């Protein structure tokens, strides 16, 4: 059932309930008015009979009472009626079976009175009032029904049109077309939904572009070493190239580069999976930093790189394996880009509720125009184009920091060198 039909049914149901409530209220109101009117008429009849029996009113004159009224003395004789003395006999017969009510004066009973069947609806004034009320009720109900139908149409269109546009946009996105913009219109709730869908559309569009570019970059990065190894092996197989240790070493290095790229791709896919869960634990900062440098000690000695550690915190809470991988990527980049005889420094300190892990190297600074893109997948600017590496190291660092609820930043100048800072919350993640 469409939203328009549902809205109409709701409004009709509300109108029917309203009509039932009004009918019940009118019924009880009519009953109350009828009872009140009867009480007033009884008091009027009793007072009129008292005046007649005490002689304060003319028995033969007009009795001011609407409806049949007969007055009796104590012996039950009819002494007055408001239907004329010529109708005494008829009135006597008519009211002889009516209930006679006592009339008292100064505490002493002086006679009786009887009335005809009193009916609220038979009173001429009441009849006019009832006709006016019925007309007003019917007119108001017709007017209310018209307003309800108009409001139902307006509200249903107000809701259904934005909802229908959103449904069409979602269908278009489901068909793979992400180019159609979702406009935020309608009620506040519909506008928020449309804004969220538009945000999702832009994100999916960006992800599609990145995924396409990533696929091309991965294919390119794999194609180059494969082509190089194929040429070397075919040359040696055909006898064009003589097998040598140097050629075999180059082939092994190309295989290592492919292996590193594949391993990094697997790691990044695992980190970006929604099922990835951290395994946080208490980490000893001194032991962590010592183990980290031991992994790269041989490489730094070969390049005569000086290294130092400044640890200003005793422990931190994080996933040790992932954090070690993140810092290892930073140190691998630092060793790769630091010149012979250069310097690498690791700092670990706490500021407020955050822990900062900072790796600084004295290598050639990264061009300012490349800094905003260094965390993108497979991005390798002129700074790193001719060096080893998968192009995913900093992307993995950024993802690990985000999984911990933190962030990563980079700065690079001739004076300070290249500084990469990982920020993670000090409290348990």
C-alpha positions in Angstrom: 0.0 0.0 0.0 1.4 3.4 -1.0 2.0 6.2 1.5 -0.8 8.3 -0.1 -3.4 5.6 0.5 -2.1 4.9 4.0 -2.3 8.6 4.8 -5.9 8.9 3.4 -7.0 5.8 5.5 -5.4 7.3 8.6 -7.3 10.6 8.1 -10.6 8.8 7.3 -10.2 6.7 10.4 -9.4 9.7 12.6 -12.5 11.5 11.1 -14.7 8.5 11.9 -13.4 8.4 15.4 -14.0 12.1 15.7 -17.5 11.7 14.4 -18.2 8.9 17.0 -16.8 11.0 19.8 -18.9 14.0 18.8 -22.0 11.8 18.5 -21.5 10.4 22.0 -21.0 13.8 23.4 -24.1 15.2 21.7 -26.1 12.2 23.0 -25.1 12.8 26.6 -25.5 16.6 26.1 -29.0 16.0 24.8 -29.9 13.7 27.7 -28.6 16.3 30.2 -30.5 19.1 28.5 -33.7 17.0 28.5 -33.4 16.1 32.2 -32.6 19.7 33.1 -35.6 21.0 31.0 -37.9 18.4 32.7 -36.8 19.6 36.2 -37.4 23.2 35.2 -40.9 22.4 33.8 -41.8 20.4 37.0 -40.8 23.4 39.1 -42.8 25.7 36.9 -45.9 23.4 37.1 -45.6 23.0 40.9 -45.3 26.8 41.4 -48.2 27.5 39.0 -50.4 25.0 40.9 -49.5 26.6 44.2 -50.4 30.1 43.0 -53.8 28.8 41.7 -54.6 26.8 44.9 -53.8 29.7 47.2 -55.8 32.2 45.0 -52.8 34.2 44.0 -53.5 33.4 40.4 -56.8 33.6 38.4 -58.1 30.1 37.9 -60.1 31.1 34.8 -57.4 33.2 33.2 -54.5 32.0 31.1 -52.1 29.8 32.9 -48.5 30.5 31.8 -47.3 27.0 31.3 -46.2 25.2 28.1 -47.8 21.8 27.9 -50.8 20.2 29.6 -51.3 21.1 33.3 -54.2 20.2 35.6 -54.6 21.4 39.2 -56.6 19.4 41.8 -57.8 20.2 45.3 -57.2 17.8 48.2 -60.3 15.8 47.3 -59.0 15.2 43.8 -61.4 17.6 42.0 -60.1 19.4 39.0 -60.0 23.1 39.8 -57.9 24.5 36.9 -56.3 23.6 33.5 -54.4 25.5 30.9 -56.5 24.0 28.1 -59.7 26.1 28.9 -62.6 25.4 31.3 -64.7 24.1 28.4 -62.3 21.2 28.2 -62.5 20.3 31.8 -64.2 17.0 31.2 -61.8 16.0 28.5 -58.8 17.1 30.6 -60.2 15.2 33.5 -60.4 12.0 31.5 -57.0 12.7 29.9 -55.1 13.4 33.1 -57.1 11.1 35.4 -54.5 8.4 34.9 -51.6 10.8 35.1 -49.4 10.8 38.2 -50.6 13.5 40.6 -47.8 15.4 42.5 -48.6 17.0 45.8 -48.6 20.8 46.1 -47.5 22.4 49.4 -47.7 25.8 50.8 -45.8 26.8 53.9 -45.2 23.2 54.7 -48.9 22.2 54.3 -50.2 20.2 51.4 -53.0 22.1 49.6 -53.6 20.0 46.5 -52.2 18.2 43.6 -51.1 18.9 40.0 -50.6 16.7 37.0 -48.9 17.3 33.7 -49.1 15.6 30.3 -46.2 13.7 28.8 -43.3 16.2 28.8 -41.0 15.9 25.7 -38.0 18.1 25.2 -38.2 17.7 21.5 -41.9 18.7 21.3 -41.2 22.2 22.7 -41.3 24.7 19.9 -38.2 26.6 21.2 -36.3 23.4 21.7 -37.3 22.3 18.2 -35.7 25.4 16.7 -32.6 24.8 18.8 -32.4 21.2 17.7 -32.8 22.2 14.1 -30.0 24.8 14.4 -27.7 22.3 16.2 -28.3 19.6 13.5 -27.6 22.1 10.7 -24.4 23.3 12.5 -23.3 19.7 13.1 -23.9 18.6 9.5 -22.2 21.7 8.1 -19.2 21.3 10.5 -18.9 17.6 9.6 -19.0 18.3 5.9 -16.5 21.1 6.3 -14.3 19.0 8.5 -14.4 16.1 6.1 -13.3 18.4 3.3 -10.5 19.9 5.4 -9.4 16.4 6.4 -9.3 15.1 2.8 -7.4 18.2 1.7 -5.0 17.9 4.6 -4.5 14.2 3.8 -3.8 14.9 0.2 -1.3 17.7 1.1 0.5 15.7 3.8 0.6 12.5 1.8 2.2 14.4 -1.1 4.5 16.3 1.2 5.8 12.9 2.5 5.4 10.7 -0.6 7.1 12.9 -3.2 10.5 13.2 -1.3 10.2 9.5 -0.3 9.5 8.6 -3.9 12.5 10.7 -5.1 14.8 9.0 -2.5 13.5 5.5 -3.5 14.2 6.3 -7.2 17.7 7.6 -6.3 18.4 4.4 -4.3 17.2 2.3 -7.2 19.5 4.3 -9.5 22.4 3.7 -7.2 21.6 0.0 -6.9 21.7 -0.2 -10.7 25.3 1.2 -10.5 24.7 4.8 -11.6 26.3 7.0 -9.0 26.2 10.2 -11.0 22.6 11.3 -10.0 22.6 13.8 -7.2 20.1 13.3 -4.3 18.6 16.6 -3.4 17.7 17.2 0.3 14.0 18.3 0.2 10.8 17.7 2.1 10.5 17.5 5.9 13.5 17.7 8.2 13.6 13.9 8.6 13.4 13.4 4.8 16.1 16.1 4.3 18.4 14.3 6.7 17.8 11.0 5.0 18.5 12.5 1.6 21.6 14.2 2.9 22.9 10.9 4.3 22.2 9.1 1.0 23.9 11.9 -0.9 26.9 11.6 1.4 26.9 7.8 0.8 26.6 8.4 -3.0 29.6 10.7 -3.0 31.6 8.3 -0.9 30.8 5.4 -3.1 31.6 7.4 -6.2 35.0 8.4 -4.7 35.6 4.8 -3.6 34.8 3.6 -7.2 37.3 6.1 -8.6 40.0 5.1 -6.0 39.3 1.4 -6.6 39.6 1.8 -10.3 42.9 3.8 -10.0 44.1 1.3 -7.4 43.5 -1.6 -9.7 45.4 0.1 -12.5 48.3 1.0 -10.1 48.4 -2.6 -8.8 48.4 -4.0 -12.3 51.2 -1.6 -13.3 53.3 -2.3 -10.2 53.0 -6.1 -10.8 53.4 -5.8 -14.5 56.8 -4.1 -14.3 58.7 -6.7 -12.2 57.0 -9.5 -14.1 58.1 -8.1 -17.4 61.6 -7.6 -16.1 61.9 -11.1 -14.8 60.4 -12.6 -17.9 62.9 -10.8 -20.1 65.8 -11.9 -18.0 64.7 -15.5 -17.8 63.8 -15.7 -21.6 67.2 -14.2 -22.4 69.0 -16.7 -20.3 66.8 -19.5 -21.7 67.5 -18.5 -25.3 71.2 -18.2 -24.7 71.2 -14.5 -25.4 72.1 -13.6 -21.8 74.6 -15.6 -19.9 73.3 -16.7 -16.5 75.1 -14.8 -13.8 74.8 -14.1 -10.1 74.0 -10.4 -10.8 71.1 -11.3 -13.1 69.8 -13.8 -10.6 70.1 -11.3 -7.8 68.1 -8.7 -9.8 65.4 -11.3 -10.5 65.2 -12.3 -6.8 64.9 -8.6 -5.9 62.0 -8.2 -8.3 60.4 -11.2 -6.8 60.9 -9.7 -3.3 59.3 -6.5 -4.5 56.2 -8.5 -5.8 56.1 -10.4 -2.6 56.2 -7.2 -0.5 53.4 -5.6 -2.6 51.2 -8.7 -2.3 51.8 -8.9 1.4 51.0 -5.2 1.8 47.8 -5.6 -0.2 46.7 -8.5 1.9 47.4 -6.5 5.1 45.5 -3.4 3.9 42.5 -5.5 2.8 42.5 -7.2 6.2 42.7 -3.8 8.0 39.8 -2.4 5.9 37.6 -5.3 6.5 34.7 -4.6 8.9 35.4 -7.8 10.7 38.8 -6.6 11.8 39.0 -6.4 15.6 41.8 -4.9 17.7 43.5 -7.0 20.4 44.5 -4.2 22.8 47.0 -4.9 25.6 49.3 -3.0 28.0 52.6 -2.4 26.1 56.0 -1.5 27.8 57.2 1.5 25.9 60.9 0.8 26.5 60.7 -2.8 25.3 58.6 -1.9 22.4 61.1 0.8 21.1 64.1 -1.5 21.7 62.5 -4.4 19.7 61.6 -2.0 16.9 65.1 -0.7 16.5 66.6 -4.2 16.7 64.6 -5.1 13.5 66.4 -2.4 11.5 69.8 -2.3 13.3 71.6 -4.1 10.6 70.3 -1.9 7.8 71.2 1.2 9.8 74.7 0.0 10.4 75.2 -0.7 6.7 74.3 2.9 6.0 76.1 4.2 9.0 72.9 5.8 10.3 72.9 7.2 13.8 69.7 6.5 15.7 68.3 7.6 19.1 65.3 7.0 21.2 63.5 9.5 23.5 60.9 7.6 25.5 58.8 9.8 27.8 56.2 7.2 28.8 56.3 3.9 30.6 53.3 2.1 29.1 50.6 2.5 26.5 47.5 0.6 25.6 47.1 -0.6 22.0 47.1 -3.6 19.7 50.9 -4.4 19.9 51.1 -6.4 16.7 49.4 -3.7 14.6 51.2 -0.8 16.3 54.6 -2.6 15.8 53.7 -3.0 12.1 52.8 0.7 11.8 56.0 1.9 13.4 58.0 -0.7 11.4 56.7 0.8 8.2 57.7 4.3 9.4 61.2 3.1 10.3 61.6 1.2 7.0 60.7 4.4 5.1 63.1 6.4 7.3 66.0 4.0 6.7 65.2 3.9 2.9 65.2 7.6 2.5 68.0 8.6 5.0 71.3 9.3 3.4 74.5 7.5 4.5 75.7 8.9 7.9 72.2 10.5 8.5 70.2 10.3 11.7 66.9 8.7 12.7 65.0 9.4 16.0 62.1 7.8 17.7 60.1 9.8 20.3 57.3 8.4 22.5 55.5 10.8 24.8 52.1 11.6 26.2 50.1 14.8 26.0 46.8 15.0 27.8 44.8 11.8 26.9 46.9 11.0 23.8 50.1 9.1 23.2 52.4 10.4 20.4 54.9 8.2 18.5 57.1 10.2 16.3 59.7 9.0 13.8 62.1 11.6 12.4 64.7 11.1 9.6 67.3 13.5 8.2 66.7 12.5 4.6 65.8 14.7 1.6 62.5 16.5 2.4 59.3 15.5 0.6 58.1 18.2 -1.8 55.2 20.2 -0.3 52.9 19.4 -3.1 53.3 15.7 -2.5 52.6 15.8 1.3 48.8 15.7 1.1 48.9 12.5 -0.9 51.5 10.4 0.8 48.9 8.4 2.7 46.9 7.5 -0.5 47.1 3.9 -1.7 50.0 3.1 -4.0 51.0 6.8 -4.3 54.6 7.2 -5.0 55.7 10.7 -5.9 59.0 11.8 -7.3 60.4 11.6 -3.8 59.9 7.8 -3.6 59.5 6.8 -7.2 63.0 5.3 -7.6 63.1 3.6 -4.2 62.0 0.2 -3.1 58.7 -0.2 -1.4 55.1 -1.1 -2.2 53.6 2.3 -2.0 51.2 1.1 0.7 53.3 1.5 3.8 51.9 4.9 4.9 48.4 3.9 3.9 48.7 0.9 6.3 50.0 3.3 9.0 47.1 5.6 8.6 44.6 2.7 8.7 46.1 1.3 11.9 46.0 4.7 13.6 42.3 5.1 12.6 41.5 1.7 14.0 42.9 2.8 17.3 40.7 5.9 17.2 43.8 8.1 16.4 45.4 9.7 13.4 48.7 10.2 11.6 50.3 13.3 10.3 53.5 14.2 8.4 55.7 17.3 8.1 58.9 17.6 6.0 61.3 20.5 5.8 65.0 21.0 5.0 65.6 22.1 8.6 63.7 19.5 10.6 63.8 16.6 8.1 60.7 14.3 7.6 58.6 13.8 10.8 55.7 11.3 10.9 53.6 11.4 14.0 51.1 8.7 15.1 48.5 9.8 17.7 46.6 7.1 19.6 44.4 7.5 22.7 46.2 6.8 26.0 43.1 5.1 27.4 42.1 1.5 26.4 40.6 1.4 22.9 
